[in-house]
Amino acid sequence: MLLSLAIGGSAPFLRDLALVLCVAAVTSLVFQRLRQPVVLGYLLAGLLLGPHLLLPLVEDRQTLQTLSELGVTLLMYSLGLEFRLGRLKELGPSAAFVTLLEVGGMLLLGFVAARSLGWSTSEALFTGGALAISSTTLIRKVFGELEVEPRIKELVTGVLIFEDLVAILLIAALTVVANGAQLDMGGLAAAAGRLLLFIVLVLVLGWLLVPRLIAFTIRLGRRETILIAALGLCFAMALIADAAGYSVALGAFLAGSLVAESGHGEFIERRIEPVRDMFLAIFFVSVGMLIDPVQIAAHWPIALTLSLLVLFGKVFGVALGAVLTGSDTRTALRIGLSLAQIGEFSFIIAALGAGSGVARESFYPLIVGVASVAAFSSPILIARSDRIAAGIERFLPRRLSTFASLYGSWLEALRQQSSRDTRWKSVRRTIFRVGIDALLIIGLLITGTLVETRLATRLGDSAGLAPGLARTVVLVGFLLVCLWPLLGMVRGARRLGAVLAEMALPARKGRMDAAQTPRRALSAGLQVAVLLVVALPTLALTEPFLPGFASVGLLALLALLLISMIWRSSADLDGHMRAGAELVLEALAKSGGMPNTRMDLVNELLPGVGDVHALSVGEQHPAIGLTLHEAGLGSACGISVVAIQRGGAQLVLPGGNERLQAQDRLAITGSDDAVRSALERWRCSGNAGQ
């Protein structure tokens, strides 16, 4: 009787909590039966319980909101538990490169989109931040429920880890903006210095205490003590960060990373997982309650624009970064489709902007709406990523697919170079100089925009110039000063591309250099990679200070320059491959029908196109009638088919939709791993078909 009274009258929170968990359980079961991520079920539960669709069924929403914030805190703690400096080294520079390219591009696109809508600079900063980071929680749940290839999982996981690190720093920086910091050089430098000092102090002091405390607690062997100690550390560190004026997410993440350094991160994560999952369920239900169909309908053009920006911006940015780090086009597109959403970090950033009064009232519902659209579409995109990527790839010019496939094999050859090679010292020096030039450009642009009015006034007074002319003289002067580090950055990228290309494809002394064309193509690709990874973050950081949409114009000029470089190099490479295919066809004609043999003469005369191998299609081979892509011999597997000899016919650089016939003889190339895997699959398929 007392319990019923409590639930019905004096304890509405208990009733609300029971209602939330029960409805979430039902919707998650339904979505599991439909083989959809349970996150979508939680969002639907929130929509059903919230005040915007049916009658408001939840009364104590403030308490539920507090519980959902605990879920976010525990999520950040879990991410920290997986973060170790050694893990970053294992992931390598490829994931970091893709992250810088994607996050830098999305920050810039989000900022420009918000400014074009007439929003303030602060709102534009929060918009860019909300659209920049993908949803770790959603992707993990989708990957756990779908069959995704290990190489796709590995690459996506690497990008997510670096994104989480960027997101924590981004939230800390936006917290400073939300607290009213001015966008000037002195204020930014002071804020960045305080943030860096806080992180260093927490990590240094925590590294001395936390690993020892965790190790001592685990030695006690009491499960409840370990759980309580781990959670207490998480919330204590979050409280310290909040007291210092930063997000609780930063404190929770730092706490998790300190625990991870003890070597017991996975053990602690398994202990807190049930508690974290419960609070995360409440978090997603509370987000679903904020989905206001009326608000979204009233601002549907903005919501649609931002949703399309997330989809196409992330797919293009991630895919481009993946190709420039050695992935084939189809794999790169699949990685981009997997990361084409926003999630928990977007909610945190949107709540920070709305709660501080920096962003307008409709900002939070809009970001929630965009994230919800992405949450519902992302599982579909991931499940059908291979089919979608194949469709997109059909529209790509053949020369670009060939370039991407061979580019991966060249990077693999570069990674195999000895770390003792003295040329690596020159590479590191050049990278350092390019980074310094980029920092100089950032500093000069920000300083110039902040002081140009005062300098123009002084110049006009002292030289007797008109205000407009004085301002023009100052701006031209700053542009000329910026020209020096800009040219230095371009020269550094060119030098870096040339040195690395020479290391991967060394020139032959005293003989005709047949690798000259591939080396030029590799050098062009590396120059594009260096310039993009430097230019996008630079433009994203300086856009708030530049007049109008100057960064868009600069980005357009850069894009035209880089596209022309790649297009010209891929055209030369395509001609090189077609000329070499004649030699390959001659070797196929003389191979005597022996499949899987290494064509040493061809490899000797065609350096830079990978090791060429011969394959034969037997009378009973199961690949007969399949396209090259379906048979695992397309760019999706990192393979380029150089030529096919078919009776009296000869096919040079056939497309991925070419169907195999009995007695075909093929010449394939690609990276060592891709070719080895293809040869093994081909041999097993041939044995199975006999």
C-alpha positions in Angstrom: 0.0 0.0 0.0 2.8 2.4 1.0 4.7 1.5 -2.2 1.7 2.1 -4.4 1.1 5.5 -2.8 4.8 6.4 -3.2 4.7 5.4 -6.8 1.4 7.0 -7.6 1.6 10.2 -5.7 4.6 11.3 -3.6 7.3 9.9 -5.8 6.7 10.8 -9.4 10.4 10.4 -10.2 10.2 6.6 -9.4 7.2 6.3 -11.6 8.9 8.2 -14.4 12.1 6.1 -14.1 10.1 2.9 -14.3 8.1 4.2 -17.3 11.3 5.3 -19.1 13.1 2.0 -18.5 10.1 -0.2 -19.4 9.2 1.7 -22.6 12.9 1.7 -23.6 13.1 -2.1 -22.9 10.1 -2.7 -25.2 11.3 -0.5 -28.0 14.8 -1.9 -27.8 13.4 -5.4 -28.0 11.4 -4.4 -31.1 14.4 -2.9 -32.8 16.5 -6.0 -31.9 13.9 -8.2 -33.6 14.1 -5.9 -36.6 17.9 -6.2 -36.5 18.3 -2.4 -36.0 20.5 -0.7 -33.4 18.9 -0.4 -30.0 19.9 3.3 -29.9 17.1 3.9 -32.4 14.7 2.2 -30.0 15.8 4.5 -27.1 15.2 7.5 -29.3 11.8 6.3 -30.3 11.0 5.6 -26.6 11.9 9.2 -25.8 9.8 10.5 -28.6 6.8 8.5 -27.4 7.3 9.7 -23.8 8.1 13.3 -24.5 5.7 16.2 -24.7 5.9 16.8 -28.5 4.2 13.7 -29.9 1.6 12.4 -27.5 0.5 13.5 -24.0 3.5 14.3 -21.7 3.9 11.1 -19.7 7.1 12.1 -17.8 6.8 14.7 -15.1 10.2 14.9 -13.5 12.2 15.6 -16.6 14.8 17.7 -14.8 15.9 14.7 -12.7 16.0 12.4 -15.7 18.1 15.0 -17.5 20.6 14.9 -14.6 20.7 11.1 -14.8 21.3 11.3 -18.5 24.3 13.6 -17.8 25.7 10.9 -15.6 25.5 8.6 -18.7 27.5 11.1 -20.7 30.1 11.3 -17.9 30.4 7.6 -17.8 30.7 7.4 -21.6 33.6 9.9 -21.5 35.1 7.8 -18.7 34.9 4.7 -20.8 36.5 6.4 -23.8 39.3 7.5 -21.5 39.7 3.9 -20.4 40.5 2.9 -24.0 42.9 5.8 -24.5 46.6 5.2 -24.0 49.5 6.9 -25.7 50.7 3.5 -26.8 47.4 2.9 -28.5 47.8 6.1 -30.5 51.2 4.9 -31.8 49.7 1.5 -32.8 47.0 3.3 -34.8 49.7 5.1 -36.7 49.5 8.4 -38.6 46.9 7.2 -41.0 43.9 7.5 -38.6 45.3 10.9 -37.3 45.5 12.2 -40.9 41.9 11.2 -41.7 40.7 12.7 -38.5 42.5 16.0 -39.1 41.1 16.2 -42.6 37.6 15.3 -41.7 37.3 17.4 -38.5 39.0 20.4 -40.0 36.7 20.2 -43.0 33.5 19.8 -41.0 34.4 22.6 -38.6 34.9 24.9 -41.6 31.8 23.8 -43.4 29.6 24.0 -40.3 30.9 27.5 -39.5 30.4 28.8 -43.0 26.9 27.2 -43.2 25.9 28.9 -39.9 27.2 32.3 -41.0 25.4 32.0 -44.3 22.2 31.5 -42.3 22.9 34.8 -40.6 23.9 33.3 -37.2 26.4 35.0 -35.0 30.1 34.0 -34.8 29.7 32.2 -31.5 26.7 30.2 -32.9 28.7 29.3 -35.9 31.5 28.0 -33.7 29.1 25.8 -31.9 27.5 24.6 -35.1 30.9 23.6 -36.6 31.7 21.8 -33.4 28.4 20.0 -33.2 28.7 18.7 -36.8 32.4 17.7 -36.6 32.4 14.6 -34.4 30.8 11.2 -35.3 29.0 9.1 -32.7 31.2 6.5 -31.1 28.3 4.9 -29.2 26.1 4.5 -32.3 28.9 3.1 -34.5 29.9 0.6 -31.8 26.4 -0.6 -31.4 25.8 -0.9 -35.1 29.1 -2.7 -35.7 28.3 -5.1 -32.8 25.0 -6.0 -34.4 26.1 -6.2 -38.1 28.8 -8.2 -39.8 31.5 -5.7 -40.8 34.9 -6.7 -42.2 37.7 -6.4 -39.7 39.7 -4.0 -41.8 36.7 -1.6 -42.0 36.3 -1.9 -38.2 40.0 -1.3 -37.6 40.1 1.9 -39.7 36.9 3.3 -38.4 37.9 2.6 -34.7 41.2 4.4 -35.3 39.5 7.5 -36.6 36.9 7.4 -33.7 39.6 7.3 -31.1 41.4 10.3 -32.5 38.0 12.0 -33.0 37.2 11.5 -29.3 40.5 13.1 -28.3 39.7 16.1 -30.6 36.2 16.3 -29.2 37.3 16.5 -25.6 39.6 19.4 -26.5 36.9 21.0 -28.6 34.4 20.9 -25.7 36.9 22.4 -23.4 37.6 25.2 -25.9 33.9 25.9 -26.5 33.3 26.0 -22.7 35.7 29.0 -22.7 33.7 30.6 -25.5 30.4 29.9 -23.6 31.8 31.6 -20.5 32.1 34.8 -22.5 35.8 34.8 -23.6 36.4 37.3 -26.4 37.7 36.2 -29.8 41.0 38.1 -29.6 44.6 36.9 -29.7 45.3 37.7 -26.1 42.1 36.1 -24.8 42.6 33.0 -27.0 46.2 32.6 -25.9 45.3 33.0 -22.2 42.4 30.5 -22.5 44.6 28.0 -24.4 47.4 28.4 -21.8 45.0 27.8 -18.9 43.5 24.7 -20.6 46.9 23.3 -21.3 48.1 24.0 -17.7 45.0 22.3 -16.3 45.5 19.2 -18.4 49.2 18.9 -17.6 48.6 19.3 -13.9 45.8 16.7 -13.8 47.8 14.2 -15.9 51.1 14.7 -13.9 49.5 14.6 -10.5 47.1 11.9 -11.5 49.8 9.7 -13.0 51.6 9.7 -9.7 48.5 8.6 -7.7 45.8 7.0 -9.8 47.6 4.0 -11.3 48.8 3.0 -7.8 45.4 3.5 -6.3 43.7 1.3 -8.9 46.3 -1.4 -8.6 46.0 -1.4 -4.8 42.1 -1.6 -5.1 42.3 -4.5 -7.6 44.6 -6.4 -5.3 42.0 -6.4 -2.6 39.8 -8.6 -4.8 36.4 -7.1 -3.8 34.2 -6.4 -6.8 32.0 -3.8 -5.1 35.1 -2.0 -3.9 36.6 -1.9 -7.3 33.3 -0.6 -8.8 32.8 2.1 -6.2 36.5 3.3 -6.4 36.4 3.5 -10.2 33.1 5.4 -10.2 34.2 7.7 -7.4 37.4 8.5 -9.3 35.4 9.3 -12.4 33.0 11.7 -10.7 35.7 13.3 -8.5 37.7 14.2 -11.6 34.6 15.5 -13.4 33.9 17.7 -10.4 37.4 19.1 -10.4 37.1 19.9 -14.1 33.7 21.6 -13.5 35.2 23.7 -10.7 38.0 24.8 -13.0 35.5 26.1 -15.5 35.7 23.2 -18.0 33.3 20.5 -19.1 32.8 17.5 -16.8 33.4 15.4 -20.0 37.0 16.6 -19.9 37.5 15.5 -16.3 35.9 12.1 -16.9 38.0 11.5 -20.0 41.2 12.4 -18.1 40.2 10.1 -15.3 39.7 7.2 -17.7 43.0 7.8 -19.4 44.8 7.8 -16.1 43.2 4.5 -15.1 44.2 3.1 -18.5 47.8 3.9 -17.8 47.6 1.5 -14.9 47.1 -1.4 -17.3 43.7 -2.3 -15.9 41.6 -0.2 -18.2 39.8 -3.1 -19.8 39.1 -4.7 -16.4 37.6 -1.5 -15.0 35.5 -1.0 -18.2 33.9 -4.4 -17.8 33.0 -3.6 -14.2 31.3 -0.3 -15.0 29.7 -1.4 -18.2 26.3 -2.3 -16.8 26.0 1.0 -14.9 27.2 2.9 -17.9 24.7 1.2 -20.3 21.8 1.9 -18.0 22.5 5.6 -17.7 23.3 5.8 -21.4 19.9 4.3 -22.2 18.3 7.1 -20.1 20.5 9.6 -21.9 19.2 8.6 -25.4 15.6 8.5 -24.1 16.0 12.0 -22.8 17.4 13.1 -26.2 14.4 11.5 -27.8 12.2 13.6 -25.5 13.8 16.7 -27.0 12.9 15.8 -30.6 10.2 18.3 -31.4 8.7 17.5 -34.8 7.0 20.9 -34.8 10.3 22.8 -34.3 12.0 20.7 -36.9 9.1 21.2 -39.3 9.2 24.9 -38.8 12.9 25.0 -39.5 13.0 22.0 -41.9 15.2 23.8 -44.6 17.9 24.4 -42.0 17.6 20.9 -40.6 17.7 19.4 -44.1 20.7 21.5 -45.1 22.7 20.6 -42.0 21.8 16.9 -42.4 23.0 16.8 -46.0 26.1 18.7 -44.9 26.9 16.0 -42.3 26.2 13.2 -44.8 28.1 14.4 -47.8 30.8 16.4 -45.9 31.8 13.5 -43.8 31.6 10.9 -46.5 33.8 13.0 -48.8 36.2 14.1 -46.1 36.8 10.7 -44.7 36.9 9.0 -48.1 39.5 11.5 -49.4 41.6 11.1 -46.3 41.4 7.3 -46.5 42.5 7.3 -50.2 45.4 9.6 -49.5 46.6 7.2 -46.7 46.5 4.2 -49.1 43.0 2.7 -49.0 41.3 1.8 -52.3 38.3 3.8 -53.4 35.6 1.4 -52.3 37.0 0.8 -48.9 37.5 4.6 -48.4 33.8 5.2 -49.3 32.7 2.5 -46.9 34.7 4.1 -44.1 33.1 7.5 -45.0 29.6 6.0 -45.0 30.2 4.4 -41.6 31.2 7.8 -40.0 28.4 9.9 -41.6 26.6 10.8 -38.5 26.8 12.9 -35.3 25.9 11.9 -31.8 26.6 12.2 -28.1 29.3 14.9 -28.5 26.9 16.9 -30.6 24.3 16.8 -27.9 26.9 17.9 -25.3 28.1 20.8 -27.5 24.6 21.9 -28.4 23.5 21.8 -24.7 26.6 23.8 -23.8 25.7 26.5 -26.4 22.0 26.6 -25.6 22.5 26.5 -21.8 25.0 29.4 -21.8 22.7 31.6 -23.9 25.3 31.8 -26.7 23.1 30.0 -29.1 19.5 30.7 -30.0 16.5 28.8 -28.6 16.0 26.6 -31.7 19.7 25.6 -31.8 19.4 22.6 -29.5 16.3 21.1 -31.1 17.8 21.5 -34.6 21.0 19.7 -33.7 19.0 17.0 -32.0 16.9 16.7 -35.1 20.0 16.4 -37.3 21.5 13.9 -35.0 18.3 11.9 -35.0 18.1 11.8 -38.8 21.7 10.6 -38.9 21.0 8.0 -36.1 18.1 6.5 -38.2 19.9 6.7 -41.5 23.4 5.6 -40.3 22.6 1.9 -39.7 21.1 1.7 -43.1 24.1 3.3 -44.7 26.5 1.0 -42.8 24.6 -2.1 -43.7 24.4 -1.2 -47.3 27.8 0.6 -47.5 29.3 -2.0 -49.9 26.5 -1.7 -52.4 26.4 2.1 -52.1 30.2 2.4 -52.5 30.1 0.1 -55.6 27.4 2.4 -57.1 29.4 5.5 -56.4 32.6 3.9 -57.7 31.0 3.2 -61.1 30.8 7.0 -61.7 34.4 7.6 -60.8 36.8 7.9 -63.8 38.8 4.8 -64.4 42.1 6.6 -64.1 41.3 7.7 -60.5 40.5 4.1 -59.4 43.8 3.0 -61.0 45.7 5.8 -59.3 44.1 5.0 -55.9 44.9 1.3 -56.2 48.6 1.8 -57.1 49.0 4.7 -54.7 48.2 2.2 -51.8 51.0 -0.1 -53.0 53.4 2.8 -53.2 52.7 3.8 -49.6 53.1 0.2 -48.5 56.6 0.3 -50.1 57.3 3.5 -48.4 56.3 2.1 -45.0 58.7 -0.8 -45.5 61.7 1.6 -45.7 64.2 1.2 -42.9 63.8 3.7 -40.1 67.6 4.1 -40.2 67.5 5.7 -43.6 69.1 9.1 -43.3 66.5 10.6 -45.5 64.0 10.3 -42.7 65.8 13.1 -40.9 65.2 15.4 -43.9 61.5 14.3 -43.9 61.1 15.2 -40.3 62.8 18.6 -40.7 60.6 19.4 -43.6 57.4 18.4 -41.7 58.5 20.6 -38.8 59.1 23.6 -41.2 55.7 23.1 -42.8 54.0 23.0 -39.4 55.8 26.2 -38.4 54.8 27.9 -41.6 51.1 27.0 -41.0 51.3 28.4 -37.4 52.8 31.6 -38.8 50.0 31.9 -41.3 47.4 31.4 -38.5 49.1 33.9 -36.2 49.5 36.5 -39.0 45.9 36.2 -40.2 44.4 36.4 -36.8 46.6 39.3 -35.7 46.0 41.2 -39.0 42.2 41.0 -38.7 42.3 42.1 -35.1 44.6 45.1 -35.5 44.0 46.2 -39.1 41.5 48.9 -38.1 43.9 50.5 -35.6 46.8 50.3 -38.1 44.7 51.7 -40.9 43.7 54.7 -38.7 47.3 55.4 -37.7 48.5 55.1 -41.3 45.8 57.4 -42.5 46.5 60.0 -39.9 50.3 59.9 -40.4 50.4 59.6 -44.2 47.2 61.6 -44.9 45.5 58.8 -46.7 41.8 58.3 -47.1 40.4 55.6 -44.6 39.5 53.2 -47.5 42.9 53.5 -49.1 44.7 53.2 -45.7 42.8 50.0 -44.9 43.6 48.6 -48.4 47.3 49.3 -47.9 47.3 47.5 -44.5 45.5 44.5 -45.8 47.8 44.2 -48.8 50.8 44.5 -46.5 49.5 41.7 -44.3 48.8 39.5 -47.4 52.3 40.1 -48.6 53.7 39.1 -45.2 51.6 36.0 -45.2 52.9 35.1 -48.7 56.3 34.2 -47.3 55.2 31.4 -45.0 52.6 30.3 -47.6 55.2 29.8 -50.3 57.4 28.1 -47.7 54.6 25.7 -46.9 54.0 24.9 -50.6 57.8 24.4 -51.2 57.9 22.2 -48.1 55.0 20.0 -49.4 56.7 19.7 -52.8 60.0 18.8 -51.2 58.4 16.3 -48.9 56.5 14.6 -51.8 59.7 14.3 -53.9 61.8 12.8 -51.1 59.2 10.3 -50.0 58.4 9.3 -53.6 62.1 8.8 -54.3 62.3 6.5 -51.2 59.4 4.4 -52.3 60.3 4.3 -56.0 64.1 4.8 -56.3 65.5 5.8 -59.6 67.7 3.4 -61.5 71.2 4.6 -62.2 72.7 4.2 -65.7 69.5 2.9 -67.2 66.2 4.3 -68.5 64.1 5.3 -65.5 60.8 3.5 -66.1 59.5 4.5 -62.7 59.5 8.2 -63.4 55.8 8.5 -64.2 54.7 6.5 -61.1 57.1 8.5 -59.0 55.6 11.8 -60.2 52.1 10.5 -59.5 53.1 9.4 -56.0 54.8 12.8 -55.3 51.6 14.6 -56.5 49.5 12.5 -54.2 51.7 13.2 -51.2 51.8 16.9 -51.9 48.0 16.9 -52.0 47.9 15.1 -48.7 50.3 17.5 -47.0 48.6 20.6 -48.2 45.1 19.4 -47.3 46.0 18.3 -43.8 47.6 21.6 -43.1 45.2 23.9 -45.0 41.9 22.6 -43.7 42.7 23.0 -39.9 44.3 26.4 -40.7 41.3 27.7 -42.5 39.0 26.3 -39.8 40.9 28.1 -37.1 41.2 31.4 -39.0 37.7 31.6 -40.5 36.1 33.3 -37.4 38.5 36.2 -37.9 38.5 36.5 -41.7 36.1 39.0 -43.4 33.1 37.5 -45.2 33.6 34.1 -46.6 37.3 34.5 -47.5 38.1 30.9 -46.4 35.6 29.5 -48.9 37.4 31.3 -51.7 40.8 30.2 -50.5 39.5 26.6 -50.2 38.0 26.7 -53.7 41.4 27.9 -55.1 43.2 25.2 -53.2 40.8 22.5 -54.3 41.1 23.5 -58.0 44.9 23.4 -57.7 44.9 20.0 -56.0 42.3 18.5 -58.4 44.4 19.6 -61.4 47.5 18.0 -59.9 45.8 14.7 -59.3 44.0 14.7 -62.6 47.2 15.4 -64.6 49.2 12.8 -62.7 46.5 10.1 -63.0 46.3 10.8 -66.8 50.0 10.3 -67.1 49.8 7.2 -65.0 47.0 5.8 -67.1 49.0 6.3 -70.3 52.0 4.7 -68.6 49.8 1.7 -67.6 48.3 1.3 -71.1 51.7 1.3 -72.7 53.0 -1.2 -70.2 49.9 -3.4 -70.7 51.2 -4.3 -74.2 54.2 -5.9 -72.5 52.0 -7.6 -70.0 49.8 -9.1 -72.8 52.9 -10.4 -74.5 54.1 -12.0 -71.3 50.6 -13.6 -70.8 50.8 -15.1 -74.3 54.1 -16.7 -73.5 53.1 -17.9 -70.0 52.2 -21.3 -71.3 49.0 -21.4 -69.2 50.8 -21.6 -65.9 48.7 -19.5 -63.4 49.9 -17.8 -60.3 53.4 -17.4 -61.6 55.4 -14.3 -61.0 56.1 -12.4 -64.1 59.7 -11.3 -63.4 60.5 -9.8 -66.7 57.4 -7.6 -66.6 58.2 -6.5 -63.0 61.7 -5.7 -64.0 60.6 -3.5 -66.9 57.6 -1.9 -65.2 58.7 -0.7 -61.8 56.2 1.3 -59.8 53.1 -0.6 -60.8 53.5 -3.3 -58.1 54.3 -6.9 -58.7 52.4 -8.2 -61.7 51.0 -11.8 -61.3 49.2 -14.0 -63.8 45.9 -15.8 -63.2 44.1 -18.3 -65.4 40.3 -19.0 -65.4 39.8 -22.8 -65.7 36.9 -24.4 -67.5 35.2 -25.2 -64.1 36.3 -22.2 -62.1 33.4 -20.7 -60.1 34.4 -17.2 -61.1 33.1 -17.7 -64.6 30.3 -15.2 -65.3 31.2 -13.0 -62.4 32.4 -9.4 -62.7 35.9 -8.6 -61.6 34.5 -6.8 -58.5 32.3 -9.9 -57.7 35.3 -12.2 -58.1 37.4 -10.1 -55.6 39.7 -8.7 -58.3 38.5 -5.1 -58.3 39.6 -1.9 -56.6 37.5 -2.8 -53.5 40.1 -5.4 -52.7 43.1 -3.2 -53.6 43.6 -5.0 -56.9 44.1 -3.5 -60.4 43.6 -5.8 -63.4 46.2 -4.6 -65.9 45.1 -6.8 -68.9 43.0 -9.8 -69.9 43.9 -12.1 -72.8 40.8 -13.7 -74.1 41.5 -15.9 -77.1 42.4 -13.6 -79.9 41.1 -10.5 -78.0 43.1 -8.4 -75.7 41.6 -6.1 -73.0 43.7 -3.4 -71.6 42.8 -2.0 -68.1 39.3 -3.5 -68.1 36.7 -2.0 -65.8 35.4 -3.7 -62.6 32.1 -4.7 -64.4 33.9 -6.8 -67.0 32.7 -10.4 -66.7 35.1 -13.3 -66.6 35.0 -16.1 -69.2 36.6 -19.6 -69.3 40.2 -19.6 -70.5 40.8 -16.0 -69.6 44.3 -15.0 -68.6 44.6 -12.1 -66.3 47.5 -9.9 -65.1 46.8 -8.3 -61.7 48.8 -5.9 -59.5 48.3 -4.1 -56.2 49.8 -4.0 -52.7 51.6 -7.2 -51.5 48.8 -8.0 -49.0 46.0 -7.4 -51.5 47.7 -9.6 -54.2 48.6 -12.3 -51.7 45.0 -12.4 -50.4 43.6 -12.5 -54.0 45.9 -15.3 -55.1 44.9 -17.4 -52.0 41.2 -16.8 -52.7 41.7 -17.6 -56.3 43.5 -20.9 -55.6 40.9 -22.0 -53.0 38.1 -21.1 -55.4 39.7 -23.0 -58.2 40.2 -26.1 -56.0 36.6 -25.9 -54.9 35.3 -25.7 -58.4 37.1 -28.8 -59.6 
